[in-house]
Every structure is written in structure tokens, then in C-alpha cells.
Amino acid sequence: GRLRVHFSAMERLSSRWHRYSAPVAELVEIKQGIENTNIQPKTGNVLITYDADTLGDKDILKWLESIIKISLKNIGSYTSLSEDNFESLLNRVKTQLMALEK
């Protein structure tokens, strides 16, 4: 299956943040059944391809919601979010998402 989601907030990100598209896509792909995630920060579009025998659109939207909730919870641990500590945030979120998938 294929699911396209639009995140308008991505369009407003400075281009220096675009290099994090691949690590963020890796977070999405932690979910069993998600095969590929293509993030286009300039347009705010995310295209997710998945195994339709394993997942449905609602499952993926729920997973994206989990990623956002966990990310927001962890952002509170930083006084400010910068490129210097963004990788640390990604690693924390990744660890927690992997625990959800066990």
C-alpha cells in the first residue's frame, strides 16, 4: 500500500534541517510492515509504502502519532533544540519506538 501525508510545518523548516529527513524516515520505518518512507521537506509531503497484508492506513497514522508524541515528550528534556542536540533526540526517540515494536 501507499500513504501520502502532508505536514505543513515541514515547509517552514530552514533548509539546514532538510539533512535530517533520512534519519527521521528511519524512525518511521521501525514499524514492522513499513517498507519505505520518502520525506520531501520542501513540500511537506511524506510518502510511505507498506505491506498492505500487515498494516493499513489507520495503523500507519497511529504510528506517526506515536512518533510525534514520543518526540514532543523528549523535546522537553532540552532547554532548546538545535542541530547539536537533534541527533541525541533522534536516538532517544528511536530507542523508545523500538521498545514499542517489541
N, C-alpha and C positions, 0 to 999 in steps of 0.2 A: 504494500500500500504506500501511498504518498500523502503527506500532510504538509500544507504550507501555512505558516503562522506569521503574522505581521506584528512586530514590536516597534511602535513608532518612536519610543525613547532611544532606540539604537541609532536612528537617523541623526540625532543631535549630538552623538558622541564625537569627540575630536578624532581626527584620523589616526592620531598616535595610538589610540586604543584598538584600532582595527586588527593589529597583530595578535590580539588575544582571541580572535574568532576560532582558531583551531583548538586551543585548549578548552574553550567553552563548549565547542562541539563534542569534544571528548567526554565532557560531563554528561551531555545528553545521551551519548552512545553507551554509557554504563548500563543503561536499561536493556535487559535481555529482550531481543527481538527487534531492536532498533539497529538498522544496518548502516545508515549513513546520515550525516547531518551537514547541510550546506548553509552556512551563515553568510548573508550579504549585508554587512553593516551600513553601507551607503543607502540601501533601500529599506532596511529594517526587516527584510524577509528571511525566514528560516524555512528551508525545505528538508523534511525528514522522510526518509524512506525506511520502511519497516516490513517485517514479516506479518502479513495480514492473518495468518493462521495462529499467530501468537498474541498479537496486540490489535487493538482498534484505536480509532481517533481519540476516544474518551480516555483510554489508558495513557496515551501519549500526553494529552493535555493535563491529566492528573500528575504525570511525571514532571512536566515542565513547571507546574505549580509547586511541586516538592522542591525542585531545584531553586526556584525563586525564594520560597520560604526559608530554606536552609541558608541560602546566600545572605538574605536580609538579617537572619538571626546572627550570623557570623560577622557581618559588617560592623555590628555593634561593638565588637571586640577591638576595633581600630579607632583611634581618635580621628583619623582622616584616611581616606582611601586614595592611594597613589600607585603609580607603576611600581614603586619599590616594594610595596607590600601586597600587591594584587596576586602575585604567584603564591604567596603564603595563604591568602584567602582561597584561591583555587584548590590548593592541596587540602585544606581543611574541609572544604565542601565535598571534594572528591572522596575523602575518607568516609564522610557521613553518608554520602549517596551509596557507596559500595556496601556499607553496613545495611542499608535499606534493602538492597538487592539480594542479600543472603537468605 
